[in-house]
Amino acid sequence: MPALQVRDLPEDLYEDLKACAESEHRSIAQQTIVAIEEMLQNRKDPGRKSVFTAPIIQFETQAEKEERLRRRQEVFKKMEELPWRGPVPTSDDIIKTIHEGREERTNRILASIGSPKREEVAS
């Protein structure tokens, strides 16, 4: 996948991008991709509604923000108190799941570029 490096990016522009990424729960790289896609789509279709017009939750006071955090912590505490009803995974189970996920991802990538799957190559 191609990479993009931007030099001499103004500090205020970077800070705005960073704040926007945080508010959208994205990384700066993800937000940059969304912003570029949006700009290019707007050039193709000038009447299109921007995805950046979605309302952003703003907390008016520090007290409201602290109250939301307190309620959230209560919910997580109640969740921790719930009994676990599923099987307890071993480290081998976790490692196997990670390897299967990586293998699946690799095969999807290979399929997308028209290469045979890994197990087909090994055979």
N, C-alpha and C positions, 0 to 999 in steps of 0.2 A: 504494500500500500504506500502511495506517495506520502512524503512528509513535507511540511511547510514550516519554514523558519522566518520570523519577522524581525527585522533589525530596526533599531531606532524607533520603537513603538513609544509614543508619548506616555508618560507615567499616568496622567489623568485618564487616558483612554484605557490603559491596562487596568486601572483601579475600577473604572466603570464596568468593564467586561468581567472582572473578578466578582464584583458585587452582583451583577446580573446572573452569573453562573451560580453563585451561592443561593440566590433567591429562587432559582429554577431547579436547585438540587442537581446541578451538573458540574463536571470538571470544566476548567477553563478551555481545554481542548474541545470538549463536547460543545460548549457554548459557542466557540469560534466557528465550528462546523455549522451549527444551527444558524448563526448570524450570516455566514456566507451563503448558505442555501436560501435563506430568506431574501437577501439582497438580490441574488440571481433570479429567483422566482418573481420578485417585484419588477425586475427589468423586463421579464417575459410577459407579465400580466400586471400592468400598473394599477388596475382597479381592485386587485386582490387584497383581502383583509390580512393584516399582519398577525403572525402568531405572538408577537411581542405586545399585543394590546390586551392580553389576558390580565385580569386584576391580580395584583400581588398583595398578599396579606401584610398589612402594616399594623404593628401593635402601637397603640397611641401612647401608652405609658409603660414604664418599667414594671409597675405593679401588675399590670395585665399580663405582661410577658412572664413574670415570676409565677403568677397564678396558673398559667397554662403549663409551665414547666412542673409545678407541684402536682397538678392533676395527672400529667403524663407519668411522673414518677410513681404515683399511686397505682396507676393501671399496670405498670411494669411489675410493681411489687406484688399485686394480686395475681398476675400471670405466673410469677415465680412460685407462688404458693400452691398453684394448681398441681395435682399429681400427674406425673408422666405415665401415660398408658401404653406407650409404644415400646418396642424393643430397645435396649440400650446398645447403641452401636459400639463396636470395638474399633481400635485404631486401624486394624486391617480392613474393616468395612469402609471406613472413611477414605483410606488410601485407594481402595478399589474403586470407589465412586468417583474420586478425583481423576484417576487414570481413565475410567470409562468416559467421563466428560471430555477430557482432553482428546481422546481417540475419536469421539464423535465429532468434536469441533474440527479436528484435522481432516477427517473424511469429508465434512461439509465443505471445507475450503478447497480440498482437492477436487471434489465434484464440481464446484463452481467454476473452476478453471479448466475443466475437462480432463483431468488426470484420473487414473484409476485409484480406487481406495487403497489404503495402506495394506490391508490383508490380501487384496488381489495382487499387489506387487510382490508380496512375500511368497505367494504360492508358486 
